[in-house]
Amino acid sequence: MSAPRIPRPVGPGWGRWVGRAIALGFWNTRIVGAENVPKTGPVIVAANHLGLADGPLMIGCTPRGTHILVKVELFRSPIGFLFRLTGQIPVDRRNGRPALAVALALLQRGRVVGIFPEGYRGRGDGSTARAGVAWLAVHSGAPVVPVAMLGTRRTGEGVGRIPGFRRRLHVEFGEPVTLEGLEGLPRREAVAAAQERLRAALADHVRTVAERTGLGLPTDGPEGLGASGSGGRDGTDADDADGADAAGAPSEPPVRP
């Protein structure tokens, strides 16, 4: 089997400027804590997931070019060429291991990988973070920066809706989380412990930022939105950016740089 193709670093660089123009020009986005993203070396940025705008916001607001895990269906859409040109990582929910392999190889090259640990657009409180981000953190040793994204979906809005022109959005980067104290544990146990630690860090960060800014989370999830907002778990409208978990995170790194 041939090794997965590793995206080049140039794509996320120019993609960041496009995303930033959208975040600050089309929407009214406040960016806080960007200095918490290390300027060099491998980094994982992990954000809560509310709506369709979260991906462009992560690309545009992260201070370094970022490779985000995105569902493979979007690569087959009319705008799929943009995902390829900007160096994003396609995720097939039936087998997410190749996506994790690419993400790990990028981290081993000192790049930035973005992921939505909840796996689906919806409530966005970070309390249901899955194992993919923990697997990447344990195997790469990269710090994880929790990111709170607020305002991209309001109560009653479908998960696929684009926020209106000049809507107030808020993106806040928290302190990096390093997974110390897991040395010597079997990999599977280390991933399980890291998953809980990262889930708690993201959920606490999102809750704190929401309370401070007054931009509360929506009170409904995909299951309560009806047909117009469906897609949270049927794969038709969800980014499933952590969809690698659909097949289970592999126990050992599948590729090397």
Secondary structure, DSSP 4 states (H G I P E B T S, - for coil): -PPPPPPPTHHHHHHHHHHHHIIIIISEEEEE-GGGS-SSS-EEEEE---STTHHHHHHHHSSS-EEEEEEHHHHTSTTHHHHHHTT-EEE-TT--HHHHHHHHHHHHTT-EEEE-TT-SSSS--STT--SHHHHHHHHH---EEEEEEESSS-TT--TTPPPPTT-EEEEEE---B--TT-TTS-HHHHHHHHHHHHHHHHHHHHHHHHHHH--PPPS--GGGS-GGG--TTTSSS---TTGGGGS---SS-S---
